[in-house]
């Protein structure tokens, strides 16, 4: 009996609610569930609307400078939400970092490790607050990525520039539009970031 058949049997027997409550009571099961759903004691519950699909290892994605090609599979029940998305060049993905541990969620000071992929050594990076970085280790492990939309096949979006692991749950998708962009003339960065940016060959704004 496969997993779907097990779930259907539980539903047919009217035991689904009982199973859900048992999962919520069991700390180990709840922790596993929280890797895929945003659930909190205040009643907040966010259900993923899709999932990332590609064949690259986590290490490969971590080391990729420009991200990888992949597919965002939007679940069938949310497919109508894609109406009108064709024609946008870029999308904003809101994701859940489901591989971040409970201990890593307590981290408040980090080194901006993303810059390592540009050739900087870890010991060259300053320690900064997690909210001054894009580290996945943060109190609420929610990610924001901007990807290029290559094509759409029904509920499947082929994209490039993915910095997310295979199997990452997607919480929301938004089009990247001009009203969200920041003029280069208005963009500012702190001195510590400017110094590192210049080190990796970036131009000073």
C-alpha positions as CSV (number, residue, x, y, z in Angstrom):
1,X,0.0,0.0,0.0
2,X,1.5,3.3,-1.0
3,X,1.3,6.6,0.9
4,X,-1.7,7.9,-1.0
5,X,-3.6,4.7,-0.4
6,X,-2.8,5.0,3.3
7,X,-4.1,8.5,3.4
8,X,-7.3,7.6,1.5
9,X,-7.9,4.7,3.9
10,X,-7.6,7.0,6.9
11,X,-10.0,9.5,5.3
12,X,-12.5,6.8,4.4
13,X,-12.4,5.6,8.0
14,X,-13.1,9.1,9.3
15,X,-9.8,9.2,11.2
16,X,-8.1,12.1,9.5
17,X,-8.9,14.6,12.1
18,X,-7.7,12.2,14.9
19,X,-4.4,11.6,13.0
20,X,-3.8,15.4,12.6
21,X,-4.4,16.0,16.3
22,X,-2.0,13.2,17.1
23,X,0.7,14.7,14.9
24,X,0.2,18.1,16.5
25,X,0.5,16.4,20.0
26,X,3.7,14.6,19.1
27,X,6.8,16.9,19.3
28,X,8.9,14.9,16.9
29,X,6.0,14.7,14.3
30,X,5.2,18.4,14.8
31,X,8.8,19.4,14.2
32,X,8.8,17.5,11.0
33,X,5.5,19.0,9.9
34,X,6.9,22.5,10.7
35,X,9.6,22.0,8.1
36,X,6.9,22.1,5.4
37,X,4.3,24.4,6.9
38,X,4.5,27.7,8.7
39,X,2.5,27.0,11.9
40,X,2.6,28.8,15.2
41,X,1.0,28.9,18.6
42,X,-0.9,32.0,17.6
43,X,-2.8,30.1,15.0
44,X,-0.9,31.3,12.0
45,X,-0.9,28.5,9.4
46,X,0.5,29.0,5.9
47,X,0.1,26.1,3.4
48,X,2.6,25.9,0.6
49,X,1.2,26.5,-2.9
50,X,4.0,24.7,-4.7
51,X,7.4,23.1,-4.6
52,X,10.8,23.6,-6.3
53,X,11.9,20.8,-8.7
54,X,15.4,20.4,-10.1
55,X,18.1,17.7,-10.1
56,X,20.9,19.6,-8.4
57,X,22.5,18.8,-5.0
58,X,22.2,21.2,-2.1
59,X,26.0,21.8,-2.3
60,X,25.8,22.7,-6.0
61,X,23.0,25.2,-5.4
62,X,25.0,26.7,-2.5
63,X,28.1,27.3,-4.6
64,X,26.3,28.5,-7.7
65,X,26.9,32.2,-8.4
66,X,24.0,32.8,-10.8
67,X,21.6,30.1,-9.5
68,X,20.3,27.1,-11.3
69,X,17.5,26.2,-13.8
70,X,14.5,24.5,-12.4
71,X,10.7,24.2,-12.3
72,X,8.2,25.6,-9.8
73,X,5.4,23.1,-9.6
74,X,2.3,24.8,-8.4
75,X,-0.2,22.4,-6.8
76,X,-3.3,21.7,-8.8
77,X,-5.7,23.4,-6.4
78,X,-3.8,26.7,-6.9
79,X,-3.3,26.5,-10.6
80,X,-6.0,29.2,-11.4
81,X,-3.8,31.6,-9.4
82,X,-1.3,31.6,-12.3
83,X,-3.8,33.2,-14.7
84,X,-2.1,36.3,-16.3
85,X,1.4,35.4,-15.2
86,X,2.6,34.8,-18.7
87,X,4.7,37.6,-20.1
88,X,6.3,38.7,-16.8
89,X,10.1,38.3,-17.2
90,X,10.8,37.9,-13.5
91,X,9.0,36.4,-10.5
92,X,9.4,36.9,-6.7
93,X,9.3,33.6,-4.8
94,X,8.5,33.4,-1.1
95,X,9.8,30.1,0.2
96,X,10.1,28.1,3.4
97,X,13.7,27.0,4.3
98,X,12.5,23.6,5.4
99,X,16.0,22.3,6.1
100,X,16.8,24.9,8.7
101,X,16.9,23.3,12.2
102,X,15.3,24.6,15.4
103,X,18.8,25.5,16.7
104,X,19.6,27.4,13.5
105,X,16.4,29.5,14.0
106,X,17.9,30.9,17.2
107,X,20.9,32.4,15.3
108,X,20.9,36.2,15.4
109,X,24.5,37.0,14.3
110,X,26.0,35.5,11.1
111,X,28.7,36.0,8.5
112,X,27.2,36.8,5.0
113,X,28.3,33.5,3.6
114,X,26.7,34.1,0.2
115,X,29.8,36.2,-0.6
116,X,32.0,33.1,-0.3
117,X,30.8,31.9,-3.7
118,X,32.4,35.0,-5.2
119,X,35.8,34.0,-3.9
120,X,36.0,35.6,-0.5
121,X,37.2,33.6,2.5
122,X,34.8,33.0,5.4
123,X,37.2,34.7,7.9
124,X,37.2,37.9,5.7
125,X,33.5,38.3,6.3
126,X,32.3,40.4,9.2
127,X,29.8,39.3,11.8
128,X,26.5,41.1,11.3
129,X,22.9,40.8,12.5
130,X,20.8,38.2,10.6
131,X,18.5,41.0,9.5
132,X,21.4,42.6,7.7
133,X,22.0,39.4,5.7
134,X,20.2,36.9,3.6
135,X,21.2,34.0,5.7
136,X,18.7,31.1,5.8
137,X,19.4,30.7,9.5
138,X,16.9,33.2,11.0
139,X,14.0,33.2,13.5
140,X,11.4,32.7,10.7
141,X,13.2,30.7,8.0
142,X,11.4,32.3,5.1
143,X,13.2,33.1,1.8
144,X,12.7,35.6,-0.9
145,X,14.2,34.9,-4.4
146,X,13.9,36.7,-7.7
147,X,14.0,34.4,-10.7
148,X,13.6,34.7,-14.4
149,X,10.4,33.1,-15.9
150,X,11.5,31.2,-19.0
151,X,8.2,29.5,-19.8
152,X,5.0,28.1,-18.4
153,X,3.4,24.7,-19.1
154,X,0.1,24.7,-17.3
155,X,0.9,24.8,-13.6
156,X,4.6,24.3,-14.1
157,X,6.8,27.3,-14.3
158,X,10.3,26.9,-15.8
159,X,12.7,29.4,-14.3
160,X,16.3,30.3,-14.1
161,X,18.4,31.9,-11.3
162,X,17.0,29.6,-8.6
163,X,18.9,29.7,-5.3
164,X,16.6,27.2,-3.6
165,X,17.1,23.5,-2.9
166,X,15.2,20.8,-4.6
167,X,12.0,20.2,-2.7
168,X,11.8,23.6,-1.1
169,X,8.1,24.5,-0.4
170,X,6.9,27.7,-2.1
171,X,4.5,29.9,0.0
172,X,3.7,32.5,-2.6
173,X,4.6,33.8,-6.0
174,X,4.4,37.5,-7.1
175,X,5.4,39.2,-10.4
176,X,8.4,41.5,-10.3
177,X,7.1,44.8,-11.5
178,X,8.7,48.3,-12.0
179,X,7.0,49.7,-9.0
180,X,9.0,47.2,-6.8
181,X,12.4,48.2,-8.2
182,X,14.9,50.6,-6.7
183,X,16.7,53.1,-8.9
184,X,20.5,52.5,-8.9
185,X,20.9,56.2,-8.0
186,X,18.9,55.6,-4.8
187,X,20.5,52.4,-3.8
188,X,22.8,52.6,-0.8
189,X,24.8,50.0,1.2
190,X,26.8,50.1,4.4
191,X,30.5,50.5,4.3
192,X,31.3,46.9,5.3
193,X,29.2,45.7,2.3
194,X,30.7,48.2,-0.1
195,X,34.2,47.1,0.8
196,X,33.4,43.4,0.1
197,X,31.4,44.3,-3.0
198,X,34.5,46.1,-4.5
199,X,36.7,43.1,-3.5
200,X,34.6,40.8,-5.7
201,X,34.7,43.1,-8.6
202,X,31.5,45.0,-8.2
203,X,31.3,48.7,-9.1
204,X,30.8,51.4,-6.5
205,X,27.4,53.0,-6.7
